[in-house]
Amino acid sequence: MKFLNPTIKAETEASLLSKAHRQIIVTAAIETGAHASWAEKLANNTLTDTDVLGLAVQYTVSVNK
């Protein structure tokens, strides 16, 4: 992943390392229509960084419609 802004890069990396942030993103995405299987992937530690970023984008777009 390439970032033009070092602050955004650092914040994104910190969020991806935080289990709490990952849980917030998964929960919010499920509440806005993502499949509940994402919670299972989070629980069994098979959720990738790409998955988390994708869910975060989906959540942001869904909330800001």
C-alpha positions in Angstrom: 0.0 0.0 0.0 1.4 3.4 -0.9 0.5 6.6 1.0 1.4 10.1 -0.1 0.9 11.5 3.4 3.1 10.0 6.1 0.6 10.9 8.9 -2.2 9.0 7.2 0.2 6.1 6.7 1.1 6.0 10.4 -2.5 6.3 11.5 -3.6 3.5 9.2 -0.9 1.2 10.3 -1.7 1.8 13.9 -5.4 1.1 13.3 -4.6 -2.1 11.6 -2.5 -3.3 14.5 -5.3 -2.5 17.0 -7.7 -5.3 17.8 -10.2 -2.8 19.2 -10.1 -0.7 15.9 -10.5 -3.9 13.9 -13.5 -4.9 16.0 -15.1 -1.4 15.6 -14.7 -1.5 11.9 -16.1 -5.0 11.6 -19.1 -4.3 13.8 -19.9 -1.0 12.0 -19.6 -2.7 8.6 -22.0 -5.5 9.7 -24.4 -3.0 11.0 -24.5 -1.3 7.6 -25.0 -4.5 5.6 -21.7 -6.5 5.4 -22.1 -10.2 6.0 -21.9 -11.4 9.6 -19.1 -13.9 8.6 -16.6 -11.0 8.9 -17.1 -11.2 12.7 -16.1 -14.9 12.6 -13.0 -14.1 10.5 -12.1 -11.5 13.1 -12.6 -14.0 16.0 -10.5 -16.7 14.4 -7.8 -14.2 13.3 -8.2 -14.8 9.5 -9.2 -11.2 8.7 -6.5 -9.6 6.6 -5.4 -5.9 6.6 -6.9 -5.7 3.1 -10.2 -7.0 4.5 -10.2 -4.4 7.3 -9.5 -1.6 4.9 -12.2 -2.7 2.5 -14.7 -2.9 5.3 -13.7 0.5 6.6 -14.3 2.0 3.1 -17.6 0.2 2.8 -18.6 1.5 6.3 -17.6 5.1 5.5 -19.4 5.1 2.2 -22.6 3.6 3.7 -22.7 6.0 6.6 -22.0 9.1 4.5 -24.7 8.4 1.8 
